[in-house]
Amino acid sequence: MNDKEHFSVPEAAEYMSTTVRFVRRLIAERRVPFHRLGRLIRFKKVDLDAFIEAGRVEAFDAEAVRFRFRRAS
């Protein structure tokens, strides 16, 4: 696991297993907190982890799926 506390844009992209372009879009849309140090942009690890966790989608159990499809019919 990575022990860094702050990440640059390319490091954040690697940490989140995504592209630099996606991270830059997150910055432009202000969807993730970041720090601007002059021209440099840095992300706190805890902020990246919170962003990832906020996108978590829980799985349905089998009974819930059956009930959902039964009502749709």
Backbone as CSV, one residue per row, in Angstrom:
resi,resn,N_x,N_y,N_z,CA_x,CA_y,CA_z,C_x,C_y,C_z
1,MET,0.845,-1.187,0.000,0.000,0.000,0.000,0.880,1.236,0.000
2,ASN,0.378,2.298,-0.543,1.127,3.535,-0.639,0.993,4.323,0.661
3,ASP,2.142,4.765,1.230,2.131,5.493,2.500,2.147,7.003,2.322
4,LYS,2.042,7.500,1.086,2.056,8.940,0.848,0.786,9.587,1.396
5,GLU,0.924,10.822,1.855,-0.225,11.576,2.362,-0.783,12.544,1.324
6,HIS,0.064,12.998,0.394,-0.352,13.946,-0.641,0.068,13.426,-2.006
7,PHE,-0.780,13.683,-3.005,-0.532,13.185,-4.348,-0.613,14.316,-5.366
8,SER,0.234,14.256,-6.379,0.124,15.152,-7.531,-0.988,14.607,-8.428
9,VAL,-1.299,15.314,-9.501,-2.351,14.861,-10.418,-2.017,13.486,-11.010
10,PRO,-0.812,13.283,-11.564,-0.507,11.945,-12.101,-0.500,10.858,-11.023
11,GLU,-0.020,11.193,-9.835,-0.008,10.217,-8.739,-1.427,9.882,-8.293
12,ALA,-2.300,10.892,-8.259,-3.697,10.649,-7.891,-4.366,9.747,-8.916
13,ALA,-4.073,9.970,-10.188,-4.636,9.126,-11.244,-4.177,7.685,-11.072
14,GLU,-2.907,7.496,-10.789,-2.382,6.145,-10.585,-2.992,5.509,-9.339
15,TYR,-3.102,6.279,-8.263,-3.668,5.769,-7.010,-5.111,5.306,-7.205
16,MET,-5.880,6.057,-7.994,-7.283,5.717,-8.222,-7.477,4.801,-9.427
17,SER,-6.383,4.393,-10.058,-6.433,3.517,-11.243,-7.290,4.125,-12.349
18,THR,-7.029,5.383,-12.629,-7.767,6.088,-13.671,-6.795,6.935,-14.484
19,THR,-7.304,7.783,-15.340,-6.441,8.601,-16.192,-6.229,9.988,-15.598
20,VAL,-5.163,10.629,-16.040,-4.892,12.009,-15.640,-6.022,12.911,-16.129
21,ARG,-6.535,12.636,-17.311,-7.635,13.438,-17.863,-8.860,13.405,-16.935
22,PHE,-9.184,12.229,-16.396,-10.318,12.115,-15.484,-10.074,12.931,-14.216
23,VAL,-8.865,12.866,-13.675,-8.541,13.635,-12.463,-8.655,15.128,-12.749
24,ARG,-8.185,15.557,-13.897,-8.307,16.982,-14.249,-9.772,17.402,-14.399
25,ARG,-10.612,16.505,-14.882,-12.042,16.807,-14.964,-12.638,16.936,-13.563
26,LEU,-12.212,16.081,-12.635,-12.676,16.194,-11.250,-12.295,17.545,-10.661
27,ILE,-11.100,18.015,-10.989,-10.646,19.327,-10.515,-11.521,20.427,-11.111
28,ALA,-11.724,20.393,-12.411,-12.508,21.431,-13.096,-13.940,21.482,-12.582
29,GLU,-14.500,20.315,-12.265,-15.881,20.244,-11.781,-15.971,20.370,-10.266
30,ARG,-14.827,20.530,-9.616,-14.759,20.660,-8.141,-15.452,19.487,-7.442
31,ARG,-15.244,18.286,-7.966,-15.891,17.099,-7.398,-15.056,16.436,-6.317
32,VAL,-13.794,16.851,-6.191,-12.915,16.299,-5.159,-12.091,17.458,-4.586
33,PRO,-11.917,17.487,-3.257,-11.125,18.569,-2.659,-9.658,18.484,-3.094
34,PHE,-9.030,19.632,-3.264,-7.612,19.668,-3.617,-6.993,20.941,-3.065
35,HIS,-5.669,20.969,-3.049,-4.918,22.137,-2.599,-4.131,22.677,-3.781
36,ARG,-4.152,23.977,-3.930,-3.375,24.622,-4.988,-2.190,25.316,-4.316
37,LEU,-0.996,24.917,-4.725,0.241,25.516,-4.221,0.920,26.207,-5.403
38,GLY,0.547,27.460,-5.626,1.008,28.141,-6.830,0.364,27.478,-8.035
39,ARG,1.185,26.927,-8.918,0.665,26.219,-10.091,0.448,24.735,-9.814
40,LEU,0.943,24.265,-8.678,0.850,22.841,-8.357,-0.493,22.506,-7.723
41,ILE,-0.983,21.326,-8.020,-2.212,20.834,-7.403,-1.866,19.566,-6.645
42,ARG,-2.336,19.487,-5.406,-2.082,18.318,-4.571,-3.393,17.843,-3.957
43,PHE,-3.489,16.533,-3.794,-4.652,15.905,-3.173,-4.220,15.212,-1.896
44,LYS,-5.057,15.299,-0.873,-4.813,14.519,0.334,-5.342,13.104,0.097
45,LYS,-4.613,12.138,0.597,-5.000,10.739,0.441,-6.392,10.493,1.012
46,VAL,-6.690,11.074,2.162,-8.002,10.855,2.790,-9.129,11.412,1.921
47,ASP,-8.878,12.506,1.200,-9.898,13.065,0.308,-10.144,12.153,-0.892
48,LEU,-9.072,11.574,-1.433,-9.233,10.631,-2.543,-9.978,9.385,-2.078
49,ASP,-9.627,8.894,-0.886,-10.312,7.716,-0.342,-11.795,8.002,-0.116
50,ALA,-12.116,9.203,0.378,-13.517,9.575,0.607,-14.276,9.661,-0.716
51,PHE,-13.640,10.203,-1.754,-14.276,10.286,-3.070,-14.571,8.889,-3.608
52,ILE,-13.606,7.995,-3.481,-13.789,6.618,-3.954,-14.912,5.942,-3.180
53,GLU,-14.917,6.094,-1.871,-15.940,5.450,-1.036,-17.331,6.014,-1.321
54,ALA,-17.419,7.303,-1.646,-18.718,7.919,-1.944,-19.344,7.327,-3.203
55,GLY,-18.527,6.764,-4.075,-19.038,6.158,-5.299,-19.381,4.691,-5.154
56,ARG,-19.275,4.183,-3.946,-19.531,2.764,-3.703,-21.002,2.432,-3.953
57,VAL,-21.232,1.333,-4.640,-22.583,0.855,-4.920,-22.727,-0.504,-4.255
58,GLU,-23.698,-0.616,-3.369,-23.926,-1.870,-2.655,-24.599,-2.883,-3.565
59,ALA,-24.241,-4.134,-3.389,-24.837,-5.219,-4.168,-26.204,-5.575,-3.589
60,PHE,-27.106,-6.026,-4.462,-28.396,-6.532,-4.016,-28.230,-7.980,-3.588
61,ASP,-29.043,-8.421,-2.650,-29.075,-9.855,-2.375,-30.061,-10.492,-3.367
62,ALA,-30.021,-11.794,-3.501,-30.817,-12.493,-4.514,-32.315,-12.244,-4.333
63,GLU,-32.803,-12.222,-3.107,-34.231,-12.016,-2.849,-34.673,-10.618,-3.294
64,ALA,-33.857,-9.621,-3.038,-34.195,-8.254,-3.445,-34.272,-8.145,-4.966
65,VAL,-33.395,-8.836,-5.664,-33.408,-8.808,-7.127,-34.674,-9.472,-7.650
66,ARG,-35.037,-10.630,-7.082,-36.265,-11.314,-7.510,-37.485,-10.434,-7.269
67,PHE,-37.562,-9.790,-6.110,-38.685,-8.922,-5.775,-38.755,-7.744,-6.746
68,ARG,-37.615,-7.179,-7.059,-37.567,-6.020,-7.950,-38.066,-6.380,-9.349
69,PHE,-37.634,-7.524,-9.883,-38.066,-7.934,-11.218,-39.528,-8.378,-11.224
70,ARG,-40.001,-8.947,-10.146,-41.389,-9.380,-10.060,-42.317,-8.171,-10.120
71,ARG,-41.940,-7.073,-9.462,-42.776,-5.866,-9.454,-42.746,-5.160,-10.803
72,ALA,-41.646,-5.283,-11.544,-41.517,-4.607,-12.835,-42.367,-5.278,-13.907
73,SER,-42.680,-6.537,-13.720,-43.442,-7.275,-14.744,-44.892,-6.903,-14.757
